[in-house]
Amino acid sequence: MALSGPTSYSSTLRGFQNHWETVNSEPGTPLDISDPRNPAGSRLGIAILATLIGELETHALAIAEHNALGDVADAALAEAKRSALDAAQEFGRKVRGEGRLRHLAPRLPALPTVTDGEGPFMNAMTSVRQRWKTAEALLAAPFPLGSGENHATFSTRLSTLATKFEASDDADIDASVSRQRREEVQGRAREILSSYRAAVEARFAPDHPLVLTLPNIYPSPGHTPNAVALTAAWDATISQAILTWPASTDADLSHYEIRANHTGTTYSADDERVLARIEKDAPRELRTPDGLTQPGKTARFRAYVVLNTGNERGSETAEVKRPS
């Protein structure tokens, strides 16, 4: 493997780890390398790769957790926005139907949509709350909706809505921070791998097998494969998604990877994870419940063609929804 995206780091580091173990099995002292960020400091041994792998996997889990929490927060926020908007719409209809409030009706705010952000949405809802207070003052009486909701309960609704906006923002921020921390580790990994290659080339002759078999950090020059078309469907008899794809005709094919990302509303390659590696001669089918353990859930998958050079290309996203 070589570095081609966030999912490739752990496998690439493990490839270097295997090579380093072979180097250390040669006669002589175990190989250590200069720390690229502190050349005058202590040298680094093979254990640094395990440390980097562990840090990357920790950040990947954190990103997945924050994304999952974000999905829950986003769903709760969307429901709260719909409920608030329903109440605001009913309030407007009732104001326009009450003759004693005919002077207030033209001053009702334009209502947002459920897709509007916090600023426009909350500004409009706050304006509704203010108009509601005015309506009750003009009538010198409460002005409840058919559901029994009044100015006080609508005010409470808006306070709850504000906390749901905050929870959604917090989840997004937490995921972003974890991504940044992951990127820092990825940068460190690239430096370490470069230092390792230089150390091996310095220890052995250019034609030594351990030099000739040095893993690549990046994909070798060459073509990028054509994508395959991934088909995905829910199979109720086994309660799993069935993924299939045609064979790649690329002569340099190494294997396929099925990757998944079920968070948000679109597929994000930055947050995808490898679900399965399928060897080139194996049956091109994967059955998985991944992301679909609950009714109504939607899962998103891509099939990647991976070449021996490390170059790869992913399919279009295939979505599967488990019936509610």
C-alpha positions in Angstrom: 0.0 0.0 0.0 0.9 3.7 -0.4 -0.6 6.9 0.9 -3.7 7.7 -1.1 -6.1 9.1 1.5 -6.9 8.9 5.2 -7.9 5.2 5.1 -4.5 4.2 3.6 -2.3 5.4 6.5 -2.6 2.5 8.8 -2.0 -0.2 6.1 0.9 1.8 4.7 2.5 2.1 8.2 2.0 -1.6 8.7 3.8 -2.3 5.5 6.7 -0.2 6.7 6.5 -1.9 10.0 6.9 -5.4 8.4 9.9 -4.1 6.4 11.5 -2.6 9.5 11.1 -5.9 11.3 13.0 -7.6 8.5 15.7 -5.0 8.6 16.0 -5.5 12.4 16.4 -9.3 11.8 19.6 -8.7 9.8 23.0 -9.0 11.6 23.9 -5.9 13.5 22.1 -3.5 15.8 18.4 -2.7 15.2 17.8 0.2 12.9 16.9 3.5 14.4 16.2 6.8 12.6 16.6 10.5 13.1 13.5 12.3 14.3 12.7 14.7 11.5 11.3 17.2 14.0 14.2 17.0 16.4 17.3 15.8 14.5 19.6 16.5 17.5 17.3 14.5 19.9 16.8 10.9 20.7 16.7 8.6 17.7 13.5 6.6 17.0 13.1 2.8 16.8 10.4 0.7 15.2 8.0 1.3 18.1 7.2 4.8 16.6 5.2 3.1 13.9 2.9 1.3 16.4 2.5 4.6 18.2 1.4 6.4 15.0 -1.0 3.6 14.1 -2.5 3.7 17.5 -2.9 7.5 17.3 -4.5 7.3 13.9 -7.0 4.7 14.9 -7.9 6.6 18.1 -8.6 9.7 16.0 -10.6 7.7 13.4 -12.8 6.3 16.2 -13.2 9.8 17.7 -14.3 11.2 14.3 -16.7 8.3 13.8 -18.2 8.9 17.3 -18.5 12.7 16.8 -20.1 12.1 13.4 -22.6 9.7 15.0 -23.4 12.1 17.8 -23.7 14.8 15.1 -26.2 12.7 13.2 -28.3 12.3 16.3 -28.1 16.0 17.2 -28.9 17.0 13.6 -32.0 14.7 13.6 -33.2 16.1 16.9 -32.6 19.7 15.6 -34.5 19.0 12.4 -37.5 17.7 14.3 -37.4 20.7 16.7 -37.2 23.1 13.7 -40.1 21.5 12.0 -42.2 21.7 15.2 -41.3 25.3 15.8 -42.1 26.2 12.2 -45.5 24.4 12.5 -46.4 26.4 15.6 -45.2 29.6 13.9 -47.3 28.9 10.8 -50.4 28.1 12.9 -49.9 31.3 14.9 -49.7 33.3 11.6 -52.9 31.7 10.4 -54.7 32.4 13.6 -53.6 36.1 13.7 -54.8 36.6 10.1 -58.1 35.1 11.0 -58.7 37.2 14.1 -60.2 40.6 13.1 -59.1 42.3 16.3 -55.4 41.6 15.2 -55.8 43.0 11.6 -53.2 45.6 12.3 -50.7 43.0 13.5 -51.2 40.6 10.6 -49.1 42.7 8.1 -46.2 42.8 10.6 -45.9 39.0 10.8 -42.3 37.9 9.9 -41.5 35.9 6.8 -40.9 32.4 8.0 -37.8 30.4 7.3 -37.5 26.9 6.0 -36.3 23.9 7.9 -33.0 24.1 6.0 -32.1 27.6 7.1 -29.2 28.1 9.5 -29.4 29.2 13.1 -29.3 32.9 12.5 -32.2 33.3 10.0 -34.2 30.6 11.7 -33.9 31.9 15.3 -34.3 35.5 14.2 -37.7 34.6 12.6 -38.8 32.5 15.5 -37.9 35.3 18.0 -39.9 37.7 15.9 -42.9 35.3 16.1 -42.5 35.2 19.9 -42.5 39.0 20.0 -45.6 39.2 17.9 -47.3 36.6 20.0 -46.7 38.8 23.1 -48.1 41.8 21.2 -51.2 39.8 20.2 -51.9 38.8 23.8 -51.4 42.4 24.9 -53.9 43.6 22.2 -56.4 41.0 23.2 -55.8 41.4 27.0 -56.0 37.6 27.0 -54.0 34.5 26.3 -53.8 33.6 22.6 -53.3 29.8 22.5 -53.0 27.6 19.5 -55.3 24.6 18.8 -52.8 22.4 20.5 -52.9 24.5 23.6 -49.5 26.0 23.0 -49.2 29.6 24.2 -46.7 32.4 24.3 -44.9 30.9 27.4 -44.7 27.4 26.0 -43.5 28.7 22.6 -40.8 30.7 24.4 -39.7 27.5 26.2 -39.7 25.8 22.8 -37.3 28.4 21.4 -34.9 27.9 24.4 -34.9 24.2 23.7 -34.3 24.8 20.0 -31.3 27.0 20.8 -29.7 24.2 22.8 -30.3 21.8 19.9 -28.5 24.2 17.6 -25.7 24.3 20.1 -25.5 20.5 20.4 -25.3 20.2 16.6 -22.6 22.8 16.3 -20.6 21.2 19.1 -20.6 17.8 17.4 -19.4 19.4 14.2 -16.7 21.3 16.0 -15.6 18.2 17.9 -15.4 16.2 14.6 -13.4 19.0 12.9 -10.9 19.1 15.8 -10.4 15.4 15.6 -9.8 15.6 11.9 -7.2 18.3 12.4 -5.5 16.2 15.1 -5.6 13.2 12.7 -4.0 15.4 9.9 -1.2 16.4 12.3 -0.5 12.7 13.0 -0.6 12.0 9.2 2.0 14.7 8.6 4.2 13.2 11.3 3.8 9.8 9.7 4.9 11.0 6.3 8.0 12.5 7.9 8.8 9.3 9.8 8.4 7.2 6.7 10.7 9.4 4.7 13.3 9.3 7.4 13.1 5.5 7.5 13.6 5.2 3.8 16.7 7.4 4.0 18.1 5.4 6.9 17.7 2.1 5.1 19.3 3.5 1.9 22.2 4.7 4.1 22.7 1.4 5.8 22.6 -0.9 2.8 24.0 -0.9 -0.7 21.7 0.3 -3.5 21.3 -3.2 -4.9 20.6 -4.8 -1.5 17.2 -6.6 -1.4 16.0 -4.5 1.5 16.6 -1.4 -0.5 15.0 -2.8 -3.6 11.9 -3.8 -1.5 11.5 -0.6 0.4 7.8 0.3 0.5 6.6 3.4 -1.3 5.3 6.3 0.6 3.2 7.5 -2.3 1.7 5.6 -5.2 4.2 5.0 -8.0 3.8 7.0 -11.2 1.3 5.5 -13.5 -2.3 5.5 -14.6 -5.4 5.6 -12.4 -7.8 2.8 -12.9 -11.3 3.2 -14.3 -14.0 3.1 -11.7 -16.4 0.1 -11.4 -20.1 0.5 -10.9 -21.2 -0.5 -7.4 -24.8 -1.9 -6.9 -26.3 -2.0 -3.5 -29.6 -3.3 -2.3 -31.3 -4.2 0.9 -32.2 -7.9 1.3 -34.9 -8.4 3.9 -34.4 -12.1 4.1 -31.0 -11.8 5.6 -31.4 -8.2 7.0 -28.3 -7.1 5.2 -27.2 -5.0 2.2 -25.8 -6.9 -0.7 -23.1 -5.1 -2.6 -21.9 -6.3 -6.1 -19.7 -4.8 -8.8 -18.2 -5.9 -12.1 -14.6 -7.0 -12.6 -12.0 -4.4 -13.3 -10.2 -5.1 -16.5 -7.0 -3.3 -15.4 -4.0 -5.4 -15.9 -2.4 -4.0 -12.8 -5.3 -4.7 -10.5 -4.2 -5.6 -6.9 -7.5 -5.8 -5.1 -10.8 -4.1 -4.4 -11.8 -2.2 -1.2 -15.3 -1.6 0.0 -15.4 1.6 2.0 -18.3 3.1 4.0 -19.4 6.4 5.3 -22.9 6.7 6.7 -22.8 10.1 8.5 -24.4 13.3 7.3 -26.4 13.4 4.1 -23.6 12.8 1.5 -20.6 10.5 1.3 -17.4 12.0 2.7 -14.2 10.4 1.5 -12.3 12.2 4.4 -14.3 10.2 6.9 -14.7 6.9 5.0 -13.4 3.7 6.5 -12.4 0.4 4.9 -15.1 -2.1 5.4 -13.6 -5.0 3.5 -10.7 -5.9 1.2 -11.7 -8.2 -1.6 -8.9 -10.0 -3.5 -9.0 -9.6 -7.3 -10.0 -13.3 -8.0 -12.5 -13.5 -5.1 -16.3 -13.3 -5.7 -17.3 -9.7 -6.1 -20.0 -9.6 -3.5 -20.2 -8.3 0.0 -23.1 -8.9 2.4 -23.1 -6.5 5.3 -25.4 -5.0 8.0 -23.0 -2.1 8.4 -24.9 1.1 9.1 -28.2 -0.7 8.7 -28.9 -2.2 12.1 -31.9 0.0 12.7 -35.1 0.4 10.6 -35.1 3.6 8.5 -31.3 3.9 8.5 -29.4 4.8 5.3 -25.9 3.5 4.5 -23.5 4.7 1.9 -20.8 2.6 0.2 -18.1 2.9 -2.4 -16.1 0.2 -4.2 -12.4 1.1 -4.9 -10.2 -0.4 -7.6 -6.7 -0.5 -6.1 -3.7 -1.2 -8.4 -0.3 -2.7 -7.5 1.2 0.8 -7.7 -1.2 2.0 -5.0 -3.2 4.2 -7.4 -6.9 3.8 -6.9 -10.3 5.0 -7.9 -13.6 4.8 -6.2 -17.1 4.2 -7.6 -20.0 6.5 -7.4 -21.7 6.3 -4.0 -24.3 3.5 -3.6 -27.0 4.1 -1.0 -29.0 1.5 0.8 -32.0 2.3 3.0 -33.4 -0.2 5.4 -37.2 0.0 5.4 -38.8 1.6 8.4 
